[in-house]
Amino acid sequence: KALGPDHPAVATSLNNLAELYRTQGDYAKAEPLYTRSLAIRVKALGPDHPDVATSLNNLAELYRVQGAYAKAEPLYKRSLAIWENAGPDHPNVATSLNNLAGLYKAQGDYAKAEPLFKRSLAIREKALGPDHPDVAVSLENLAELYRATNRWAEAEKLEARAKIIRAIKR
């Protein structure tokens, strides 16, 4: 039996193809696919479904890499709100926090970014364990912020810990 054009599985395929185009830098092809995927998911699953959060995050990420920060921010915030409603200590909340923090860091708004990076790190350590590769990502992101704000010793401490985690996980 064929799936209709508004089936959630179609949204997943559109999202995956959009991800491919985004990673290839073909943003013009990616955007309409992300937008269509999001529309299907909202219609089929409701506006608060975790798959909608994923679509929002992916479209926000597309806008962020293009420097369209004003378009990305509300999408990241909405994605974060959906994930927080699903469970405030879930690794997906950490990912959303990390992505929103990355947006603020890219804009030079370190005061907004830092608490989000720290919360992302705390959630990942609790949910995934202290030696998980995603914890290393959080440590490195926070270290980059520390370097950008001339806190060299703090940055080096986090980078050293991330390096150990990466060595363990090889």
SVG drawing of the C-alpha trace seen along z (x, -y; Angstrom):
<svg xmlns="http://www.w3.org/2000/svg" viewBox="-3 -40 48 42">
<polyline fill="none" stroke="black" stroke-width="0.4" points="0.0,0.0 1.4,-3.4 1.8,-6.1 0.1,-9.4 2.1,-12.6 1.3,-13.8 2.5,-10.7 5.1,-11.1 7.4,-8.7 7.4,-11.0 8.5,-13.8 11.3,-11.7 12.5,-11.1 12.3,-14.8 14.2,-15.6 16.9,-13.1 17.4,-14.4 17.5,-18.0 20.2,-16.9 22.2,-15.5 21.9,-18.8 22.7,-20.9 25.9,-18.9 26.8,-19.4 26.3,-23.1 23.3,-23.1 21.1,-25.3 18.7,-26.3 17.7,-22.7 17.6,-21.9 15.3,-24.7 12.1,-23.7 12.6,-20.1 13.0,-21.0 10.0,-23.3 7.8,-20.6 9.0,-18.0 8.1,-20.4 4.6,-21.1 3.8,-17.4 4.9,-16.6 2.9,-19.4 -0.2,-18.4 0.2,-14.6 1.7,-14.5 0.7,-17.8 2.8,-20.9 4.3,-19.4 5.6,-16.1 9.3,-15.3 9.6,-14.8 8.4,-18.4 11.2,-19.5 13.7,-17.7 12.4,-19.4 12.5,-22.8 16.1,-22.2 17.2,-21.1 15.7,-24.1 17.2,-26.4 20.6,-24.8 20.3,-25.5 19.6,-29.1 22.4,-29.3 25.0,-28.0 23.8,-30.7 24.1,-33.4 20.3,-34.0 20.4,-34.1 17.1,-36.0 15.3,-33.2 17.1,-30.4 16.6,-31.6 12.8,-31.2 13.0,-27.8 15.7,-26.6 13.7,-28.0 10.5,-26.2 12.4,-23.0 13.9,-23.3 10.5,-24.0 9.1,-20.8 12.0,-18.7 11.8,-20.2 8.1,-19.3 9.0,-15.7 11.6,-15.5 13.9,-18.3 16.9,-15.9 16.7,-14.2 19.8,-14.2 17.7,-15.9 17.2,-18.9 21.0,-19.0 21.4,-19.0 18.8,-21.9 20.6,-23.9 23.9,-23.3 22.6,-24.4 20.9,-27.6 24.1,-28.4 26.1,-27.9 23.8,-30.4 24.4,-33.0 28.2,-32.3 28.3,-32.9 26.7,-36.3 29.2,-37.1 26.5,-37.0 28.6,-35.0 26.5,-35.9 23.5,-34.2 25.5,-31.2 27.4,-30.3 24.6,-29.1 23.1,-27.1 26.4,-25.4 26.8,-24.6 23.3,-23.2 23.8,-21.1 27.0,-19.7 25.3,-18.9 22.4,-17.1 24.8,-15.1 27.0,-14.1 23.9,-13.0 22.0,-11.2 25.0,-9.8 27.8,-9.4 31.0,-11.4 32.9,-9.7 30.3,-9.9 31.5,-11.5 28.6,-14.0 30.1,-15.2 33.3,-15.8 31.5,-18.0 29.9,-20.0 33.3,-20.4 34.9,-21.6 32.1,-24.0 32.3,-25.6 36.1,-25.7 35.7,-27.6 33.5,-30.1 36.1,-30.4 38.8,-31.1 36.7,-33.7 36.3,-35.4 40.0,-35.1 39.5,-32.5 42.5,-30.4 43.0,-28.2 39.3,-27.2 39.4,-26.4 42.5,-24.3 41.0,-22.3 37.9,-21.4 39.9,-20.7 42.1,-18.3 39.1,-16.4 37.5,-16.2 40.8,-14.9 40.8,-12.1 37.2,-11.2 38.0,-11.1 41.0,-8.8 38.9,-6.4 36.2,-6.2 38.6,-5.2"/>
</svg>
